[in-house]
Amino acid sequence: MISPKIFFEVLKKEGIEFFTGVPDSLLKGFCQYVEEKSSDENHIIAANEGCSIGIATGYHLETGKIPLVYLQNSGLGNTVNPLLSLTDKEVYSIPLILLIGWRGEPGIKDEPQHIKQGRVTKRLLEALEIPFKVISSFEKKSIENTKWAVNFAKKSSSPVALLVKKGSFEKYELKKRIKDNFSISREEVISLIIKHSLIQTTFVSTTGMISRELYEQRDIHNQNKSNDFLTVGSMGHASQIALGIASSNPYRKIICLDGDGSLLMHLGGISNIGTRKDIDFFHIVINNGAHDSVGGQPTVAQKISLTSIAKACLYDEVLGPITNKDEIIKAIKELSLINGKRFLEINVKKGARSNLGRPRETPLQNKFKFMNQLSKNQSIAKK
């Protein structure tokens, strides 16, 4: 396996000293080392992968140097427009290195939402006409490929990619941890939400830990899971899935369980929610200020006012941030009973329990059960 320290130092010797991107579990050791060793001026965790291409471009324009953009292959879609219409050799010809975690690599066991993405990743890069080489646990060859990437980016003045296999990087634990000022966990909050929300409420939960914890809390409380749509992929889009449901049936009670990283990734989506008329939409953002699923790297969500943004986007009722258990229960009960567009921010501590499971059903099974339940609930509402 490759030491994040050695990999970082190789990049530094090759003149790569600026990093931006969205953290990925396969790049966890490296991302955490970058977070620890880079200054704020030389490292920006972006809201989404497309933003990181823009940030990297700006860095190059100012310095003339080559930046590195890190991401999971699931985020490649967010980069397509800026890669083709901004950094491409036929447009502004911006040299940069893409360090891409290869989730769903063929032959390697992975979660359902990563399988096709992994299978087509190479073909996507080929379609974008971005040359690439593979980083694996073989340190010497991976360093050679890294030096190749830097030289190629310099000579061609265009993007180049390094595709990182699972298990390539050694673990690295952050020494400067985000300070937790909160005592309640995300899973405890989800437990409170499902206990105190109205029966037959439809739930749409965001990707990562929130969907996994919602699934397990249903088991713990012996509750029906058919009311839940678990958004296992497409980070940042859970609120828009919920909006599509709510707009199609304005009488349906719906709760979107969102995370801070997910909300920030496509923040413009809440303007679509706030400006809609005659919908019932309860948007709960569980904010721990971190990308918890991929290593705990920080987001900016606890440095800004999400509630002020929600108010500006014309939500009818906005509350938070809160973190006290009694306040949370009171807010869930009160906001569940009223109609309109409601926004609740709950601040929680970082982390999840080590034995947290994953959904046993496939995404397709979840979809069919969910759609069947939507139909049943609609029939009940009409009686």
Summary of the structure (lengths in Angstrom):
residues: 383
radius of gyration: 21.6
end to end distance: 61.8
largest distance: 70.9
contacts: 1306
relative contact order: 0.12
helix: 47%
strand: 17%
